[in-house]
C-alpha cells in the first residue's frame, strides 16, 4: 500500500504544471532596479488592461499588487514613433522622475511629490522652451491652448507619477504629459490610469532608492511588453 501511495505521489508530481514565470522575468529589460510597474494591454487597439507592481526579492520577482488599468482612447503605439495628438499610450520602458498631486501625498510616499497649485501647468506646446515640462505660471511662449492646467483635473491628478516618456531629450511632436494617474470617466488621452486606491498603494510602495521603472506594452506582437 505504501509503495502505491509513493508511486501515486510521484505520478502527480510529474503531471503537475510548473509555476508560471513572473512577467518581469520574461522581459528583455526591467531598468536595473528592484521595483517595477507593468502596464499590459491585450492588444494595441485595447483601452483597458492591467497594472501590476513588483518587487525583486531573493533573486525573484514577486507581485506586490495589481489593478485594472485604462489606456489611451486611441489604444497603444510604439513609443519611439508615437505622434502627439493621437490619444495613444506609448509603449516602452520608462523611468519615473517624480510624483505630484492636487491632494496631499499618501502617508508612506517616499518619492519627491509636487503639490499642484492654481499656477501649475504642463506645457505641451511644440514651440515652447518648456515643452513637456511642469511650469509654475504659464511662460509667454507656451500657449494655454497647448498646455494642461493641472488643477483642472482634480480627480485624475489627485495623485500621479510622471512617466519619463519623451522627457530627458524631448522630441517635438512626439508627445508630452504622459502620466500614471487616477481614473477619470473613461479611456485616457494617452496616459495610464488606475483606481484611486491603487494609485495611493503604488505611491506608498514605490521607493526611488530601488529605481522603479514602468513598462508599457501588449501581450504579444511588435509592442509586446516582454520586448522592453
C-alpha positions as CSV (number, residue, x, y, z in Angstrom):
1,X,0.0,0.0,0.0
2,X,2.8,2.4,0.9
3,X,4.5,1.7,-2.4
4,X,1.3,2.5,-4.3
5,X,1.0,5.8,-2.4
6,X,4.6,6.7,-3.2
7,X,4.1,5.9,-6.8
8,X,0.9,7.9,-7.0
9,X,2.5,10.9,-5.4
10,X,5.4,10.6,-7.9
11,X,3.0,10.5,-10.8
12,X,1.1,13.5,-9.5
13,X,4.3,15.5,-9.2
14,X,5.3,14.6,-12.7
15,X,2.0,15.7,-14.0
16,X,1.9,19.0,-12.1
17,X,2.4,22.1,-14.2
18,X,5.4,24.3,-13.2
19,X,4.6,27.6,-11.6
20,X,4.2,30.4,-14.1
21,X,7.2,32.6,-14.7
22,X,6.6,36.1,-13.4
23,X,6.1,38.7,-16.1
24,X,9.3,40.8,-15.2
25,X,11.4,37.6,-15.5
26,X,10.3,37.3,-19.2
27,X,11.1,40.8,-20.1
28,X,14.2,41.9,-22.1
29,X,14.9,44.7,-19.6
30,X,13.4,45.9,-16.3
31,X,15.5,49.1,-15.8
32,X,18.1,47.6,-13.4
33,X,16.2,48.3,-10.2
34,X,14.5,46.1,-7.7
35,X,11.0,47.5,-8.3
36,X,8.9,47.5,-11.5
37,X,5.5,48.6,-12.6
38,X,4.0,46.7,-15.6
39,X,1.0,48.1,-17.6
40,X,-0.1,45.4,-20.0
41,X,-3.0,45.6,-22.6
42,X,-4.3,42.6,-24.6
43,X,-3.5,44.3,-28.0
44,X,-2.7,47.7,-29.5
45,X,-6.4,48.6,-30.0
46,X,-7.2,48.0,-26.4
47,X,-8.2,50.8,-24.0
48,X,-8.1,48.6,-20.8
49,X,-5.7,46.1,-19.3
50,X,-3.8,45.5,-16.1
51,X,-1.2,47.4,-14.0
52,X,0.9,45.3,-11.6
53,X,3.7,46.4,-9.3
54,X,6.6,44.1,-8.5
55,X,9.5,43.7,-6.0
56,X,12.6,41.7,-6.7
57,X,13.3,39.6,-3.6
58,X,15.9,37.0,-3.2
59,X,16.6,37.0,-6.9
60,X,13.0,36.5,-7.9
61,X,10.2,38.9,-8.9
62,X,7.2,38.9,-6.6
63,X,4.0,40.7,-7.4
64,X,3.1,43.3,-4.7
65,X,-0.2,44.4,-6.1
66,X,-2.4,44.6,-9.2
67,X,-5.3,46.7,-10.5
68,X,-7.4,47.2,-13.6
69,X,-5.9,49.8,-15.9
70,X,-7.1,52.2,-18.6
71,X,-5.1,53.3,-21.6
72,X,-5.4,55.9,-24.4
73,X,-8.7,56.3,-26.3
74,X,-6.6,55.6,-29.5
75,X,-5.1,52.4,-28.0
76,X,-1.3,51.8,-27.7
77,X,1.5,52.5,-30.1
78,X,5.3,52.1,-30.2
79,X,6.8,55.0,-28.1
80,X,9.6,55.7,-30.5
81,X,7.3,56.5,-33.4
82,X,4.3,58.0,-31.5
83,X,2.8,61.3,-32.7
84,X,1.3,63.9,-30.4
85,X,-2.5,64.3,-30.5
86,X,-3.2,60.7,-31.3
87,X,-4.6,59.8,-27.9
88,X,-2.3,56.8,-27.9
89,X,-0.4,55.4,-24.9
90,X,3.3,55.0,-25.8
91,X,4.8,51.5,-25.2
92,X,8.3,51.1,-23.9
93,X,10.3,51.0,-20.6
94,X,10.5,54.4,-18.8
95,X,11.8,55.8,-15.6
96,X,9.5,57.6,-13.1
97,X,11.1,61.1,-12.4
98,X,8.7,62.3,-9.7
99,X,5.2,62.2,-8.2
100,X,2.6,65.0,-8.0
101,X,-0.9,65.6,-7.0
102,X,-3.7,68.0,-6.2
103,X,-4.2,66.1,-2.9
104,X,-1.5,65.6,-0.3
105,X,0.7,62.5,-0.8
106,X,-0.3,59.2,0.9
107,X,1.4,58.8,4.2
108,X,4.1,56.4,3.1
109,X,5.2,58.3,-0.1
110,X,9.0,58.3,-0.5
111,X,9.0,59.9,-3.9
112,X,9.6,63.6,-4.4
113,X,6.0,64.9,-4.5
114,X,5.0,68.2,-6.1
115,X,1.7,69.7,-5.0
116,X,-0.4,71.2,-7.7
117,X,-1.3,74.8,-7.3
118,X,-3.6,77.2,-9.3
119,X,-0.5,78.2,-11.2
120,X,0.7,74.7,-12.2
121,X,0.7,73.8,-15.9
122,X,2.2,71.1,-18.1
123,X,3.5,72.6,-21.3
124,X,2.7,70.7,-24.4
125,X,3.4,73.5,-26.9
126,X,5.9,72.3,-29.5
127,X,7.2,75.8,-29.9
128,X,7.9,76.4,-26.2
129,X,11.3,76.0,-24.5
130,X,9.5,74.3,-21.7
131,X,7.9,71.6,-23.9
132,X,7.0,68.5,-21.9
133,X,7.7,70.2,-18.5
134,X,5.9,71.3,-15.4
135,X,5.8,75.1,-15.2
136,X,4.5,77.3,-12.3
137,X,2.9,80.2,-14.2
138,X,2.5,79.8,-17.9
139,X,5.5,81.2,-19.9
140,X,4.8,83.6,-22.7
141,X,5.9,81.1,-25.3
142,X,3.6,78.3,-24.1
143,X,0.1,78.8,-25.3
144,X,-2.7,77.9,-22.8
145,X,-4.5,76.0,-25.6
146,X,-1.3,73.8,-25.9
147,X,-0.9,73.1,-22.1
148,X,-2.7,71.3,-19.3
149,X,-3.8,73.4,-16.3
150,X,-3.2,70.6,-13.9
151,X,-5.6,71.8,-11.1
152,X,-8.5,71.4,-13.6
153,X,-8.1,67.6,-13.4
154,X,-8.8,67.3,-9.6
155,X,-9.9,63.7,-9.8
156,X,-7.4,62.4,-12.3
157,X,-4.4,64.2,-10.8
158,X,-5.3,63.7,-7.2
159,X,-2.2,61.6,-7.3
160,X,0.1,60.8,-10.2
161,X,3.6,59.7,-11.2
162,X,5.3,61.3,-14.2
163,X,6.2,58.7,-16.8
164,X,9.6,59.5,-18.4
165,X,8.3,59.2,-22.0
166,X,10.0,61.8,-24.3
167,X,11.2,63.5,-21.1
168,X,15.0,63.6,-21.0
169,X,15.6,64.8,-24.5
170,X,12.1,65.8,-25.8
171,X,11.4,65.3,-29.5
172,X,8.9,67.9,-30.7
173,X,5.7,66.4,-31.9
174,X,6.2,63.0,-30.2
175,X,4.0,63.8,-27.2
176,X,4.0,65.4,-23.7
177,X,2.4,64.9,-20.4
178,X,2.2,61.1,-20.1
179,X,1.5,60.1,-16.5
180,X,0.3,57.2,-14.3
181,X,-2.7,58.7,-12.6
182,X,-6.1,58.2,-11.1
183,X,-9.0,57.1,-13.4
184,X,-11.3,59.6,-14.9
185,X,-14.6,58.8,-16.6
186,X,-13.1,56.5,-19.3
187,X,-10.1,56.0,-21.6
188,X,-7.3,58.5,-21.3
189,X,-5.7,60.9,-23.7
190,X,-2.5,58.7,-23.7
191,X,-1.7,58.2,-20.1
192,X,-2.1,55.0,-18.0
193,X,-4.8,55.3,-15.2
194,X,-5.9,53.1,-12.3
195,X,-8.4,53.4,-9.5
196,X,-7.5,55.9,-6.8
197,X,-6.9,53.3,-4.1
198,X,-4.4,51.6,-6.4
199,X,-2.6,54.8,-7.2
200,X,-2.3,55.5,-3.5
201,X,-1.0,52.0,-2.9
202,X,1.6,52.4,-5.7
203,X,2.9,55.7,-4.2
204,X,3.0,54.1,-0.7
205,X,5.0,51.2,-2.2
206,X,7.4,52.9,-4.6
207,X,10.9,53.6,-3.3
208,X,13.1,55.8,-5.5
209,X,16.2,54.3,-4.0
210,X,15.2,51.0,-5.6
211,X,15.0,52.6,-9.1
212,X,11.5,51.6,-10.1
213,X,10.6,51.9,-13.8
214,X,7.3,51.4,-15.7
215,X,7.0,49.0,-18.7
216,X,4.0,49.6,-21.0
217,X,3.1,47.1,-23.7
218,X,0.8,44.4,-25.1
219,X,0.6,40.7,-24.5
220,X,2.3,39.9,-27.9
221,X,3.4,41.3,-31.2
222,X,5.8,44.1,-32.0
223,X,4.7,46.0,-28.9
224,X,4.8,43.0,-26.5
225,X,5.7,44.1,-23.0
226,X,8.4,41.4,-22.9
227,X,10.4,43.2,-25.7
228,X,11.1,46.1,-23.4
